[in-house]
Amino acid sequence: MAVKLFRGTSKTGNVQKALEAAIKAAQQSVTGADRLVEWTLKEVSGRQGGSAGFHDATVVIRAKIS
């Protein structure tokens, strides 16, 4: 079983969508129909405001893929 880090980002600040993107990235990293991803939340970060109007959320997961 490989253990890797995967990152997902939401440009609207939605942590759930960022998490879903990270899990999807983990699933797409292997081939086959019967993929299993076991993940642990490693990091949640974001930024909001500023002159550019940032509203980002980023999630990093540690995933075991089999």
PDB file of N, CA, C, O and CB in Angstrom:
ATOM      1  N   MET A   1       0.831  -1.183   0.000  1.00  0.00           N
ATOM      2  CA  MET A   1       0.000   0.000   0.000  1.00  0.00           C
ATOM      3  C   MET A   1       0.876   1.246   0.000  1.00  0.00           C
ATOM      4  O   MET A   1       1.755   1.395   0.848  1.00  0.00           O
ATOM      5  CB  MET A   1      -0.946  -0.002   1.207  1.00  0.00           C
ATOM      6  N   ALA A   2       0.636   2.120  -0.936  1.00  0.00           N
ATOM      7  CA  ALA A   2       1.387   3.368  -1.017  1.00  0.00           C
ATOM      8  C   ALA A   2       0.740   4.438  -0.145  1.00  0.00           C
ATOM      9  O   ALA A   2      -0.485   4.534  -0.074  1.00  0.00           O
ATOM     10  CB  ALA A   2       1.478   3.850  -2.475  1.00  0.00           C
ATOM     11  N   VAL A   3       1.559   5.231   0.511  1.00  0.00           N
ATOM     12  CA  VAL A   3       1.060   6.354   1.304  1.00  0.00           C
ATOM     13  C   VAL A   3       1.601   7.629   0.670  1.00  0.00           C
ATOM     14  O   VAL A   3       2.811   7.793   0.514  1.00  0.00           O
ATOM     15  CB  VAL A   3       1.489   6.238   2.823  1.00  0.00           C
ATOM     16  N   LYS A   4       0.685   8.534   0.304  1.00  0.00           N
ATOM     17  CA  LYS A   4       1.072   9.778  -0.358  1.00  0.00           C
ATOM     18  C   LYS A   4       0.230  10.920   0.172  1.00  0.00           C
ATOM     19  O   LYS A   4      -0.804  10.708   0.805  1.00  0.00           O
ATOM     20  CB  LYS A   4       0.922   9.661  -1.887  1.00  0.00           C
ATOM     21  N   LEU A   5       0.686  12.135  -0.097  1.00  0.00           N
ATOM     22  CA  LEU A   5      -0.068  13.336   0.239  1.00  0.00           C
ATOM     23  C   LEU A   5      -0.780  13.843  -1.008  1.00  0.00           C
ATOM     24  O   LEU A   5      -0.221  13.841  -2.105  1.00  0.00           O
ATOM     25  CB  LEU A   5       0.861  14.433   0.828  1.00  0.00           C
ATOM     26  N   PHE A   6      -2.020  14.274  -0.822  1.00  0.00           N
ATOM     27  CA  PHE A   6      -2.811  14.835  -1.915  1.00  0.00           C
ATOM     28  C   PHE A   6      -3.429  16.136  -1.447  1.00  0.00           C
ATOM     29  O   PHE A   6      -3.825  16.263  -0.288  1.00  0.00           O
ATOM     30  CB  PHE A   6      -3.908  13.841  -2.391  1.00  0.00           C
ATOM     31  N   ARG A   7      -3.512  17.104  -2.348  1.00  0.00           N
ATOM     32  CA  ARG A   7      -3.999  18.432  -2.034  1.00  0.00           C
ATOM     33  C   ARG A   7      -5.213  18.766  -2.896  1.00  0.00           C
ATOM     34  O   ARG A   7      -5.261  18.441  -4.082  1.00  0.00           O
ATOM     35  CB  ARG A   7      -2.890  19.473  -2.234  1.00  0.00           C
ATOM     36  N   GLY A   8      -6.181  19.417  -2.280  1.00  0.00           N
ATOM     37  CA  GLY A   8      -7.341  19.917  -2.994  1.00  0.00           C
ATOM     38  C   GLY A   8      -7.577  21.358  -2.608  1.00  0.00           C
ATOM     39  O   GLY A   8      -7.372  21.735  -1.454  1.00  0.00           O
ATOM     40  N   THR A   9      -8.009  22.175  -3.565  1.00  0.00           N
ATOM     41  CA  THR A   9      -8.210  23.593  -3.305  1.00  0.00           C
ATOM     42  C   THR A   9      -9.570  24.033  -3.809  1.00  0.00           C
ATOM     43  O   THR A   9     -10.044  23.565  -4.844  1.00  0.00           O
ATOM     44  CB  THR A   9      -7.105  24.425  -3.957  1.00  0.00           C
ATOM     45  N   SER A  10     -10.189  24.930  -3.075  1.00  0.00           N
ATOM     46  CA  SER A  10     -11.437  25.567  -3.488  1.00  0.00           C
ATOM     47  C   SER A  10     -11.193  27.064  -3.561  1.00  0.00           C
ATOM     48  O   SER A  10     -10.749  27.667  -2.584  1.00  0.00           O
ATOM     49  CB  SER A  10     -12.612  25.231  -2.503  1.00  0.00           C
ATOM     50  N   LYS A  11     -11.476  27.665  -4.700  1.00  0.00           N
ATOM     51  CA  LYS A  11     -11.303  29.101  -4.878  1.00  0.00           C
ATOM     52  C   LYS A  11     -12.465  29.897  -4.284  1.00  0.00           C
ATOM     53  O   LYS A  11     -12.443  31.128  -4.288  1.00  0.00           O
ATOM     54  CB  LYS A  11     -11.156  29.425  -6.354  1.00  0.00           C
ATOM     55  N   THR A  12     -13.487  29.191  -3.770  1.00  0.00           N
ATOM     56  CA  THR A  12     -14.612  29.871  -3.128  1.00  0.00           C
ATOM     57  C   THR A  12     -14.567  29.736  -1.610  1.00  0.00           C
ATOM     58  O   THR A  12     -15.484  30.180  -0.918  1.00  0.00           O
ATOM     59  CB  THR A  12     -15.928  29.318  -3.654  1.00  0.00           C
ATOM     60  N   GLY A  13     -13.506  29.127  -1.091  1.00  0.00           N
ATOM     61  CA  GLY A  13     -13.350  28.978   0.346  1.00  0.00           C
ATOM     62  C   GLY A  13     -14.131  27.826   0.947  1.00  0.00           C
ATOM     63  O   GLY A  13     -14.297  27.767   2.166  1.00  0.00           O
ATOM     64  N   ASN A  14     -14.615  26.912   0.123  1.00  0.00           N
ATOM     65  CA  ASN A  14     -15.423  25.792   0.583  1.00  0.00           C
ATOM     66  C   ASN A  14     -14.512  24.619   0.960  1.00  0.00           C
ATOM     67  O   ASN A  14     -13.944  23.961   0.088  1.00  0.00           O
ATOM     68  CB  ASN A  14     -16.444  25.368  -0.508  1.00  0.00           C
ATOM     69  N   VAL A  15     -14.379  24.365   2.259  1.00  0.00           N
ATOM     70  CA  VAL A  15     -13.488  23.309   2.743  1.00  0.00           C
ATOM     71  C   VAL A  15     -13.958  21.934   2.268  1.00  0.00           C
ATOM     72  O   VAL A  15     -13.129  21.089   1.931  1.00  0.00           O
ATOM     73  CB  VAL A  15     -13.408  23.338   4.277  1.00  0.00           C
ATOM     74  N   GLN A  16     -15.260  21.696   2.235  1.00  0.00           N
ATOM     75  CA  GLN A  16     -15.793  20.403   1.780  1.00  0.00           C
ATOM     76  C   GLN A  16     -15.397  20.135   0.330  1.00  0.00           C
ATOM     77  O   GLN A  16     -15.006  19.017  -0.008  1.00  0.00           O
ATOM     78  CB  GLN A  16     -17.330  20.369   1.924  1.00  0.00           C
ATOM     79  N   LYS A  17     -15.495  21.149  -0.528  1.00  0.00           N
ATOM     80  CA  LYS A  17     -15.113  20.961  -1.936  1.00  0.00           C
ATOM     81  C   LYS A  17     -13.610  20.730  -2.074  1.00  0.00           C
ATOM     82  O   LYS A  17     -13.173  19.963  -2.932  1.00  0.00           O
ATOM     83  CB  LYS A  17     -15.534  22.183  -2.773  1.00  0.00           C
ATOM     84  N   ALA A  18     -12.829  21.385  -1.239  1.00  0.00           N
ATOM     85  CA  ALA A  18     -11.382  21.161  -1.262  1.00  0.00           C
ATOM     86  C   ALA A  18     -11.059  19.730  -0.836  1.00  0.00           C
ATOM     87  O   ALA A  18     -10.191  19.087  -1.427  1.00  0.00           O
ATOM     88  CB  ALA A  18     -10.661  22.171  -0.342  1.00  0.00           C
ATOM     89  N   LEU A  19     -11.753  19.232   0.186  1.00  0.00           N
ATOM     90  CA  LEU A  19     -11.559  17.853   0.630  1.00  0.00           C
ATOM     91  C   LEU A  19     -11.949  16.873  -0.469  1.00  0.00           C
ATOM     92  O   LEU A  19     -11.225  15.913  -0.734  1.00  0.00           O
ATOM     93  CB  LEU A  19     -12.375  17.576   1.899  1.00  0.00           C
ATOM     94  N   GLU A  20     -13.088  17.112  -1.106  1.00  0.00           N
ATOM     95  CA  GLU A  20     -13.524  16.232  -2.196  1.00  0.00           C
ATOM     96  C   GLU A  20     -12.514  16.220  -3.333  1.00  0.00           C
ATOM     97  O   GLU A  20     -12.281  15.172  -3.934  1.00  0.00           O
ATOM     98  CB  GLU A  20     -14.893  16.669  -2.722  1.00  0.00           C
ATOM     99  N   ALA A  21     -11.907  17.367  -3.641  1.00  0.00           N
ATOM    100  CA  ALA A  21     -10.897  17.436  -4.698  1.00  0.00           C
ATOM    101  C   ALA A  21      -9.649  16.639  -4.322  1.00  0.00           C
ATOM    102  O   ALA A  21      -9.050  15.990  -5.179  1.00  0.00           O
ATOM    103  CB  ALA A  21     -10.523  18.895  -4.983  1.00  0.00           C
ATOM    104  N   ALA A  22      -9.253  16.683  -3.055  1.00  0.00           N
ATOM    105  CA  ALA A  22      -8.085  15.923  -2.610  1.00  0.00           C
ATOM    106  C   ALA A  22      -8.346  14.417  -2.688  1.00  0.00           C
ATOM    107  O   ALA A  22      -7.481  13.655  -3.121  1.00  0.00           O
ATOM    108  CB  ALA A  22      -7.705  16.321  -1.172  1.00  0.00           C
ATOM    109  N   ILE A  23      -9.532  13.993  -2.270  1.00  0.00           N
ATOM    110  CA  ILE A  23      -9.885  12.572  -2.336  1.00  0.00           C
ATOM    111  C   ILE A  23      -9.966  12.109  -3.779  1.00  0.00           C
ATOM    112  O   ILE A  23      -9.506  11.016  -4.109  1.00  0.00           O
ATOM    113  CB  ILE A  23     -11.219  12.309  -1.620  1.00  0.00           C
ATOM    114  N   LYS A  24     -10.543  12.927  -4.635  1.00  0.00           N
ATOM    115  CA  LYS A  24     -10.640  12.592  -6.061  1.00  0.00           C
ATOM    116  C   LYS A  24      -9.241  12.446  -6.672  1.00  0.00           C
ATOM    117  O   LYS A  24      -9.002  11.542  -7.473  1.00  0.00           O
ATOM    118  CB  LYS A  24     -11.450  13.678  -6.821  1.00  0.00           C
ATOM    119  N   ALA A  25      -8.329  13.330  -6.295  1.00  0.00           N
ATOM    120  CA  ALA A  25      -6.953  13.236  -6.791  1.00  0.00           C
ATOM    121  C   ALA A  25      -6.305  11.929  -6.355  1.00  0.00           C
ATOM    122  O   ALA A  25      -5.576  11.308  -7.128  1.00  0.00           O
ATOM    123  CB  ALA A  25      -6.121  14.425  -6.296  1.00  0.00           C
ATOM    124  N   ALA A  26      -6.567  11.512  -5.125  1.00  0.00           N
ATOM    125  CA  ALA A  26      -6.027  10.246  -4.632  1.00  0.00           C
ATOM    126  C   ALA A  26      -6.595   9.073  -5.425  1.00  0.00           C
ATOM    127  O   ALA A  26      -5.859   8.164  -5.809  1.00  0.00           O
ATOM    128  CB  ALA A  26      -6.334  10.075  -3.134  1.00  0.00           C
ATOM    129  N   GLN A  27      -7.901   9.092  -5.667  1.00  0.00           N
ATOM    130  CA  GLN A  27      -8.536   8.007  -6.420  1.00  0.00           C
ATOM    131  C   GLN A  27      -8.016   7.934  -7.848  1.00  0.00           C
ATOM    132  O   GLN A  27      -7.834   6.843  -8.389  1.00  0.00           O
ATOM    133  CB  GLN A  27     -10.049   8.188  -6.432  1.00  0.00           C
ATOM    134  N   GLN A  28      -7.779   9.074  -8.454  1.00  0.00           N
ATOM    135  CA  GLN A  28      -7.319   9.098  -9.842  1.00  0.00           C
ATOM    136  C   GLN A  28      -5.842   8.761  -9.997  1.00  0.00           C
ATOM    137  O   GLN A  28      -5.356   8.596 -11.116  1.00  0.00           O
ATOM    138  CB  GLN A  28      -7.580  10.447 -10.435  1.00  0.00           C
ATOM    139  N   SER A  29      -5.128   8.657  -8.883  1.00  0.00           N
ATOM    140  CA  SER A  29      -3.703   8.366  -8.959  1.00  0.00           C
ATOM    141  C   SER A  29      -3.407   6.889  -9.218  1.00  0.00           C
ATOM    142  O   SER A  29      -2.266   6.523  -9.501  1.00  0.00           O
ATOM    143  CB  SER A  29      -3.032   8.798  -7.685  1.00  0.00           C
ATOM    144  N   VAL A  30      -4.422   6.050  -9.124  1.00  0.00           N
ATOM    145  CA  VAL A  30      -4.244   4.617  -9.388  1.00  0.00           C
ATOM    146  C   VAL A  30      -5.266   4.164 -10.419  1.00  0.00           C
ATOM    147  O   VAL A  30      -6.322   4.774 -10.589  1.00  0.00           O
ATOM    148  CB  VAL A  30      -4.381   3.783  -8.079  1.00  0.00           C
ATOM    149  N   THR A  31      -4.926   3.083 -11.099  1.00  0.00           N
ATOM    150  CA  THR A  31      -5.833   2.535 -12.098  1.00  0.00           C
ATOM    151  C   THR A  31      -6.613   1.371 -11.513  1.00  0.00           C
ATOM    152  O   THR A  31      -6.266   0.847 -10.454  1.00  0.00           O
ATOM    153  CB  THR A  31      -5.062   2.090 -13.349  1.00  0.00           C
ATOM    154  N   GLY A  32      -7.650   0.980 -12.198  1.00  0.00           N
ATOM    155  CA  GLY A  32      -8.459  -0.152 -11.759  1.00  0.00           C
ATOM    156  C   GLY A  32      -9.804   0.299 -11.238  1.00  0.00           C
ATOM    157  O   GLY A  32      -9.971   1.430 -10.780  1.00  0.00           O
ATOM    158  N   ALA A  33     -10.751  -0.605 -11.316  1.00  0.00           N
ATOM    159  CA  ALA A  33     -12.121  -0.279 -10.922  1.00  0.00           C
ATOM    160  C   ALA A  33     -12.341  -0.366  -9.417  1.00  0.00           C
ATOM    161  O   ALA A  33     -13.230   0.298  -8.883  1.00  0.00           O
ATOM    162  CB  ALA A  33     -13.085  -1.198 -11.622  1.00  0.00           C
ATOM    163  N   ASP A  34     -11.552  -1.166  -8.738  1.00  0.00           N
ATOM    164  CA  ASP A  34     -11.785  -1.418  -7.310  1.00  0.00           C
ATOM    165  C   ASP A  34     -10.742  -0.697  -6.460  1.00  0.00           C
ATOM    166  O   ASP A  34      -9.968  -1.332  -5.743  1.00  0.00           O
ATOM    167  CB  ASP A  34     -11.756  -2.934  -7.015  1.00  0.00           C
ATOM    168  N   ARG A  35     -10.729   0.627  -6.546  1.00  0.00           N
ATOM    169  CA  ARG A  35      -9.759   1.420  -5.788  1.00  0.00           C
ATOM    170  C   ARG A  35     -10.306   1.688  -4.395  1.00  0.00           C
ATOM    171  O   ARG A  35     -11.490   1.971  -4.216  1.00  0.00           O
ATOM    172  CB  ARG A  35      -9.439   2.754  -6.515  1.00  0.00           C
ATOM    173  N   LEU A  36      -9.425   1.593  -3.421  1.00  0.00           N
ATOM    174  CA  LEU A  36      -9.783   1.927  -2.054  1.00  0.00           C
ATOM    175  C   LEU A  36      -8.805   2.980  -1.566  1.00  0.00           C
ATOM    176  O   LEU A  36      -7.590   2.785  -1.609  1.00  0.00           O
ATOM    177  CB  LEU A  36      -9.771   0.666  -1.132  1.00  0.00           C
ATOM    178  N   VAL A  37      -9.350   4.108  -1.097  1.00  0.00           N
ATOM    179  CA  VAL A  37      -8.536   5.186  -0.549  1.00  0.00           C
ATOM    180  C   VAL A  37      -8.893   5.342   0.922  1.00  0.00           C
ATOM    181  O   VAL A  37     -10.036   5.644   1.266  1.00  0.00           O
ATOM    182  CB  VAL A  37      -8.754   6.526  -1.331  1.00  0.00           C
ATOM    183  N   GLU A  38      -7.909   5.135   1.782  1.00  0.00           N
ATOM    184  CA  GLU A  38      -8.080   5.383   3.208  1.00  0.00           C
ATOM    185  C   GLU A  38      -7.299   6.655   3.508  1.00  0.00           C
ATOM    186  O   GLU A  38      -6.090   6.709   3.282  1.00  0.00           O
ATOM    187  CB  GLU A  38      -7.585   4.156   4.096  1.00  0.00           C
ATOM    188  N   TRP A  39      -7.978   7.675   4.013  1.00  0.00           N
ATOM    189  CA  TRP A  39      -7.310   8.954   4.167  1.00  0.00           C
ATOM    190  C   TRP A  39      -7.454   9.513   5.571  1.00  0.00           C
ATOM    191  O   TRP A  39      -8.380   9.186   6.312  1.00  0.00           O
ATOM    192  CB  TRP A  39      -7.849   9.937   3.170  1.00  0.00           C
ATOM    193  N   THR A  40      -6.495  10.375   5.908  1.00  0.00           N
ATOM    194  CA  THR A  40      -6.471  11.101   7.163  1.00  0.00           C
ATOM    195  C   THR A  40      -6.248  12.573   6.832  1.00  0.00           C
ATOM    196  O   THR A  40      -5.404  12.911   6.002  1.00  0.00           O
ATOM    197  CB  THR A  40      -5.362  10.551   8.128  1.00  0.00           C
ATOM    198  N   LEU A  41      -6.995  13.425   7.476  1.00  0.00           N
ATOM    199  CA  LEU A  41      -6.831  14.857   7.278  1.00  0.00           C
ATOM    200  C   LEU A  41      -5.503  15.297   7.878  1.00  0.00           C
ATOM    201  O   LEU A  41      -5.257  15.100   9.068  1.00  0.00           O
ATOM    202  CB  LEU A  41      -8.007  15.643   7.907  1.00  0.00           C
ATOM    203  N   LYS A  42      -4.663  15.883   7.063  1.00  0.00           N
ATOM    204  CA  LYS A  42      -3.343  16.304   7.520  1.00  0.00           C
ATOM    205  C   LYS A  42      -3.304  17.804   7.786  1.00  0.00           C
ATOM    206  O   LYS A  42      -2.721  18.242   8.778  1.00  0.00           O
ATOM    207  CB  LYS A  42      -2.281  15.926   6.491  1.00  0.00           C
ATOM    208  N   GLU A  43      -3.927  18.601   6.901  1.00  0.00           N
ATOM    209  CA  GLU A  43      -3.813  20.055   7.033  1.00  0.00           C
ATOM    210  C   GLU A  43      -4.992  20.749   6.365  1.00  0.00           C
ATOM    211  O   GLU A  43      -5.457  20.327   5.307  1.00  0.00           O
ATOM    212  CB  GLU A  43      -2.491  20.552   6.424  1.00  0.00           C
ATOM    213  N   VAL A  44      -5.464  21.803   6.985  1.00  0.00           N
ATOM    214  CA  VAL A  44      -6.466  22.679   6.391  1.00  0.00           C
ATOM    215  C   VAL A  44      -5.921  24.091   6.496  1.00  0.00           C
ATOM    216  O   VAL A  44      -5.495  24.521   7.569  1.00  0.00           O
ATOM    217  CB  VAL A  44      -7.874  22.541   7.099  1.00  0.00           C
ATOM    218  N   SER A  45      -5.933  24.808   5.391  1.00  0.00           N
ATOM    219  CA  SER A  45      -5.452  26.184   5.416  1.00  0.00           C
ATOM    220  C   SER A  45      -6.280  27.019   4.450  1.00  0.00           C
ATOM    221  O   SER A  45      -7.030  26.489   3.631  1.00  0.00           O
ATOM    222  CB  SER A  45      -3.944  26.255   5.054  1.00  0.00           C
ATOM    223  N   GLY A  46      -6.133  28.310   4.559  1.00  0.00           N
ATOM    224  CA  GLY A  46      -6.875  29.180   3.671  1.00  0.00           C
ATOM    225  C   GLY A  46      -6.441  30.618   3.811  1.00  0.00           C
ATOM    226  O   GLY A  46      -5.578  30.960   4.619  1.00  0.00           O
ATOM    227  N   ARG A  47      -7.061  31.445   3.003  1.00  0.00           N
ATOM    228  CA  ARG A  47      -6.833  32.881   3.088  1.00  0.00           C
ATOM    229  C   ARG A  47      -8.106  33.587   2.643  1.00  0.00           C
ATOM    230  O   ARG A  47      -8.856  33.084   1.807  1.00  0.00           O
ATOM    231  CB  ARG A  47      -5.607  33.319   2.216  1.00  0.00           C
ATOM    232  N   GLN A  48      -8.328  34.737   3.208  1.00  0.00           N
ATOM    233  CA  GLN A  48      -9.542  35.477   2.903  1.00  0.00           C
ATOM    234  C   GLN A  48      -9.242  36.959   2.980  1.00  0.00           C
ATOM    235  O   GLN A  48      -8.587  37.430   3.910  1.00  0.00           O
ATOM    236  CB  GLN A  48     -10.691  35.094   3.866  1.00  0.00           C
ATOM    237  N   GLY A  49      -9.733  37.690   1.984  1.00  0.00           N
ATOM    238  CA  GLY A  49      -9.581  39.140   2.000  1.00  0.00           C
ATOM    239  C   GLY A  49      -8.424  39.621   1.169  1.00  0.00           C
ATOM    240  O   GLY A  49      -8.038  38.982   0.190  1.00  0.00           O
ATOM    241  N   GLY A  50      -7.871  40.747   1.559  1.00  0.00           N
ATOM    242  CA  GLY A  50      -6.791  41.372   0.805  1.00  0.00           C
ATOM    243  C   GLY A  50      -7.341  42.160  -0.366  1.00  0.00           C
ATOM    244  O   GLY A  50      -8.534  42.093  -0.664  1.00  0.00           O
ATOM    245  N   SER A  51      -6.483  42.898  -1.023  1.00  0.00           N
ATOM    246  CA  SER A  51      -6.930  43.732  -2.147  1.00  0.00           C
ATOM    247  C   SER A  51      -7.381  42.890  -3.338  1.00  0.00           C
ATOM    248  O   SER A  51      -8.165  43.353  -4.166  1.00  0.00           O
ATOM    249  CB  SER A  51      -5.810  44.676  -2.581  1.00  0.00           C
ATOM    250  N   ALA A  52      -6.884  41.651  -3.424  1.00  0.00           N
ATOM    251  CA  ALA A  52      -7.289  40.761  -4.520  1.00  0.00           C
ATOM    252  C   ALA A  52      -8.575  40.007  -4.205  1.00  0.00           C
ATOM    253  O   ALA A  52      -9.110  39.314  -5.070  1.00  0.00           O
ATOM    254  CB  ALA A  52      -6.178  39.767  -4.824  1.00  0.00           C
ATOM    255  N   GLY A  53      -9.076  40.132  -2.984  1.00  0.00           N
ATOM    256  CA  GLY A  53     -10.309  39.451  -2.613  1.00  0.00           C
ATOM    257  C   GLY A  53     -10.167  37.945  -2.511  1.00  0.00           C
ATOM    258  O   GLY A  53     -11.057  37.208  -2.934  1.00  0.00           O
ATOM    259  N   PHE A  54      -9.069  37.485  -1.962  1.00  0.00           N
ATOM    260  CA  PHE A  54      -8.844  36.045  -1.826  1.00  0.00           C
ATOM    261  C   PHE A  54      -9.924  35.402  -0.958  1.00  0.00           C
ATOM    262  O   PHE A  54     -10.389  35.980   0.024  1.00  0.00           O
ATOM    263  CB  PHE A  54      -7.454  35.774  -1.227  1.00  0.00           C
ATOM    264  N   HIS A  55     -10.300  34.211  -1.346  1.00  0.00           N
ATOM    265  CA  HIS A  55     -11.250  33.408  -0.569  1.00  0.00           C
ATOM    266  C   HIS A  55     -10.974  31.943  -0.898  1.00  0.00           C
ATOM    267  O   HIS A  55     -11.807  31.252  -1.484  1.00  0.00           O
ATOM    268  CB  HIS A  55     -12.756  33.800  -0.890  1.00  0.00           C
ATOM    269  N   ASP A  56      -9.782  31.488  -0.505  1.00  0.00           N
ATOM    270  CA  ASP A  56      -9.309  30.147  -0.857  1.00  0.00           C
ATOM    271  C   ASP A  56      -9.311  29.230   0.361  1.00  0.00           C
ATOM    272  O   ASP A  56      -9.117  29.678   1.491  1.00  0.00           O
ATOM    273  CB  ASP A  56      -7.899  30.216  -1.459  1.00  0.00           C
ATOM    274  N   ALA A  57      -9.533  27.945   0.115  1.00  0.00           N
ATOM    275  CA  ALA A  57      -9.386  26.914   1.139  1.00  0.00           C
ATOM    276  C   ALA A  57      -8.594  25.774   0.517  1.00  0.00           C
ATOM    277  O   ALA A  57      -8.851  25.379  -0.621  1.00  0.00           O
ATOM    278  CB  ALA A  57     -10.783  26.420   1.678  1.00  0.00           C
ATOM    279  N   THR A  58      -7.632  25.247   1.265  1.00  0.00           N
ATOM    280  CA  THR A  58      -6.809  24.138   0.796  1.00  0.00           C
ATOM    281  C   THR A  58      -6.817  23.046   1.861  1.00  0.00           C
ATOM    282  O   THR A  58      -6.691  23.317   3.056  1.00  0.00           O
ATOM    283  CB  THR A  58      -5.351  24.606   0.482  1.00  0.00           C
ATOM    284  N   VAL A  59      -6.966  21.809   1.399  1.00  0.00           N
ATOM    285  CA  VAL A  59      -6.959  20.651   2.272  1.00  0.00           C
ATOM    286  C   VAL A  59      -5.880  19.701   1.793  1.00  0.00           C
ATOM    287  O   VAL A  59      -5.755  19.451   0.594  1.00  0.00           O
ATOM    288  CB  VAL A  59      -8.344  19.955   2.303  1.00  0.00           C
ATOM    289  N   VAL A  60      -5.098  19.169   2.724  1.00  0.00           N
ATOM    290  CA  VAL A  60      -4.088  18.157   2.405  1.00  0.00           C
ATOM    291  C   VAL A  60      -4.476  16.895   3.171  1.00  0.00           C
ATOM    292  O   VAL A  60      -4.726  16.939   4.376  1.00  0.00           O
ATOM    293  CB  VAL A  60      -2.619  18.643   2.779  1.00  0.00           C
ATOM    294  N   ILE A  61      -4.521  15.769   2.455  1.00  0.00           N
ATOM    295  CA  ILE A  61      -4.810  14.498   3.086  1.00  0.00           C
ATOM    296  C   ILE A  61      -3.608  13.571   2.926  1.00  0.00           C
ATOM    297  O   ILE A  61      -2.835  13.688   1.975  1.00  0.00           O
ATOM    298  CB  ILE A  61      -6.084  13.862   2.485  1.00  0.00           C
ATOM    299  N   ARG A  62      -3.470  12.656   3.868  1.00  0.00           N
ATOM    300  CA  ARG A  62      -2.497  11.570   3.794  1.00  0.00           C
ATOM    301  C   ARG A  62      -3.310  10.339   3.454  1.00  0.00           C
ATOM    302  O   ARG A  62      -4.179   9.933   4.226  1.00  0.00           O
ATOM    303  CB  ARG A  62      -1.666  11.389   5.148  1.00  0.00           C
ATOM    304  N   ALA A  63      -3.034   9.737   2.299  1.00  0.00           N
ATOM    305  CA  ALA A  63      -3.877   8.651   1.826  1.00  0.00           C
ATOM    306  C   ALA A  63      -3.084   7.367   1.595  1.00  0.00           C
ATOM    307  O   ALA A  63      -1.970   7.378   1.071  1.00  0.00           O
ATOM    308  CB  ALA A  63      -4.577   9.059   0.551  1.00  0.00           C
ATOM    309  N   LYS A  64      -3.709   6.250   2.012  1.00  0.00           N
ATOM    310  CA  LYS A  64      -3.223   4.911   1.679  1.00  0.00           C
ATOM    311  C   LYS A  64      -4.111   4.428   0.541  1.00  0.00           C
ATOM    312  O   LYS A  64      -5.339   4.450   0.637  1.00  0.00           O
ATOM    313  CB  LYS A  64      -3.260   3.916   2.935  1.00  0.00           C
ATOM    314  N   ILE A  65      -3.482   4.001  -0.513  1.00  0.00           N
ATOM    315  CA  ILE A  65      -4.244   3.587  -1.692  1.00  0.00           C
ATOM    316  C   ILE A  65      -3.974   2.118  -1.968  1.00  0.00           C
ATOM    317  O   ILE A  65      -2.828   1.673  -2.034  1.00  0.00           O
ATOM    318  CB  ILE A  65      -3.879   4.454  -2.929  1.00  0.00           C
ATOM    319  N   SER A  66      -5.059   1.384  -2.126  1.00  0.00           N
ATOM    320  CA  SER A  66      -4.917  -0.044  -2.454  1.00  0.00           C
ATOM    321  C   SER A  66      -5.915  -0.427  -3.513  1.00  0.00           C
ATOM    322  O   SER A  66      -5.959  -1.585  -3.929  1.00  0.00           O
ATOM    323  CB  SER A  66      -5.104  -0.926  -1.206  1.00  0.00           C
TER     324      SER A  66
END
